[in-house]
């Protein structure tokens, strides 16, 4: 039976009906003042915004309050002045701050912004703020005659009427602005197409007379309300409409009651006297009267400055010297009543004897007190009692008293006590034992808790016999040890089972000593953390109080649910008294009517708002129709609600609102809302509005599929940088303070990906990459093809140049002249000279053929070729000239390479066209090789003293032109090829000598010659 019961309970965990988080809650009042964070005790105005924040205007700035902390706005935040006497909220949610100063602005999205002023008014004192057609309008009442100002697009300007008159009163009716100057007339103003349109009507003589009477004797208190201009005097109120019609408003004041103030709030007019606050309806009739003494409880400050009625915050009453009272003005009595005639500071509750009497024990004073109905009725002093742990009623006259070393019979009438085994026969395991033996066996030693069913007594102790079963019958006691594990408590469920428990497990035992253990593993599976106390009622409901939660289980109906889950139950005390469950903790005291098996009413809660009653409950006694709480602030008496109150009270959910502040925007967070987060701004600021907030609020969150457990935030900022973008996540958030915990809010969280992180973006990137790769391949192909074509063309040009050089060197004319010179030597018999001549020619010819195959040759080889060529020309022209080749010392002849066959055509021109035609003296050919290492240059200078280029052109014009053109063109082609296709750069310069000097100088500059 018991095994089936336990496993059934485990199965029901996942199908359990959790008690709804609704309460029949009494409205308790608390005070916000300078001692708990308000900047000033002078409160001038109060309102709530669309999110539920409470805004408080004081003489030291504007305060935004969420139930936990204040956010203060002062001149440091941009306010024109700290003395704020009025607040106004427009349709967009902007909080307009009214001061008497040179500035005017509003608070929006946690920031204050000043309006740009385009008005001549140096001092602003806004009155009668109203909004129509999206334009804010107010009466600037600085002097006797005020002006009407408007705010559009955060720009403040004067309302432009026909003659710029000052006005004595104004109002808005049906979105049309009416302004009155009692000396002139009535102006009607409305906006059309962004322009101000006005109409004017002169006041009739009789109406003007009424206006003059009104304003000539007008006191300082006056207001526009529902089309009437109302003036106040200490004992009456008079009203005039726009046409000057008069109406008297009856205020049922009595002698000594004076009108001293008015306020406008939520389209209601509130009139304040020294004793009452009157609320007027749209017809200027009184619809509600609030007595000041009921608005402010337990305070001598009756100077009410503002009454604000709100469905969420309740009545908010501002005072001139004692701050703000919140949730005020309800007729509910004070539930927590101080008990001053009893001092139980050093006492602990040890047991309840009957419905009215409970006993309290003090070890230090060795005293036992009886408290009945909130009064001390009996007091006993026992020197021989070491300590008392438990007192258990046995019958109408007697009780069992368990001490540290003994167990006693206690007489409820006389207060006498005697040891149990002194007057009864003690049987231990069916053997008669003497009192001394019983003592040695520790049967009744250090009993912590006990439960009694008829004559069956089960006890748990700290001695060796931890769980014992005792049967008391006539004059005999039968005792048996049941379990050797240490337990903290025991309770009988009034049906069949004794529930024995410690912080780790539960043991079920029946009167036949059959037992079943509910292990720690099963307790953890049930969600119970560290069992603190177990109670039972007559319906078989078992109340399991863990460290911070309360569970209800009924094994007859197999129902299991969580109770008071929105409240912090750490260190809470629980009790079952008749058909009531009583739970007292930091949050206050809650009562549930027990209707039957697993059937409890919604709790009635008497709140300990802001810990104004106490900080902690140490003990609790339920008796008759009240509960006594032993707290850190003394004894408190709380009446238990009558049965009818549980039926009459209306249930409502625990009021709280989650607020999200993200990316400079504020919005409410509801279940299943979707929050979209940008990756560049992945921080969410959390806030909660709770009118009964207690202590500091903290937040925990869980992201399904990402977190393994709930995460506690150190502050109110949730950072989501670790979440991959482009996915939906299930975000769960819970807020909790010192006494309360919110319901879990579940929202859908979406991290917005950058375009390249989306599927479309990825496809575009892949497509773009493929396209780019194809373009790169095409470009590389065409560039490679062009380079190859260019190299082939370059090579062809080089070959062409090489062939031209060869053809130049072995042209038929040159060969013919050389061979003719050789034949001439042979005819003259100069065979040896002829042989040398032909041999030199052959060597030169082979050198040129070899050079023509290489683009570059060392300077050494080029010099050798030039020598051979010049010497052949000397033989040919009969030594008409001498030559000289000079090489600079720093030129490395073998390492520096220059273009082959570059200098030969220039030397040939010098010989053929200059030195050959010289007649008067022997010619000289000089070749100099110079080096400029710092500029990586080699310079070759070819100088002759021939006839010069000018005279050469005159001689044999036609033939010389052809050869000169051919040689010069060859040099130009060669230089162009090298300058275009090689890093080497060649420059050639011709200098004609000035008479009487003759000849030509040619300078060839070779930049970046090849080394190697």
SULVEN-V238675 format. One line per field, one symbol per residue. ss: DSSP state (@ for helix, = for strand, . for the rest). Layout:
ss=???
This chain:
ss=.@@@@@@@@@@@@@@......====....===..........======.....=====..=====....====.@@@........====.....====.==...====..====.===.....=========..======.....=======..====........=.=====..======...========..========..@@@@@@@@@@@@.....====..======..======....====.........=======..======..=====.....======@@@@........=======...======....=====........===........=====....======....======..=======......======....======...=====.....===@@@@.====..===.@@@@@@......=======..======.....=======..========.....====.....====....====.....====.@@@@@@.....======....======...=====....=====...=.....=====..======..=========..==...====.@@@.....=======..======..======...@@@@@@...==...======..=====....=====..=.=======........======.......==....===........=========...==...========..@@@.@@@@@@@@@@@@@@@@@@@@@@@@@@@@@@@@@@@@@@@@@@@@@@@@@@@..@@@@@@@@@@@@@@@@...@@@@@@@@@@@@@@@@@@@@@@...===@@@@@@@@@@@@@@@@@@....=======........====....@@@@@@@@@@@@.......==========@@@.========...@@@@@@@..@@@@@@@@@@@@@@@@@@@@@@@@@...========.......========..==.
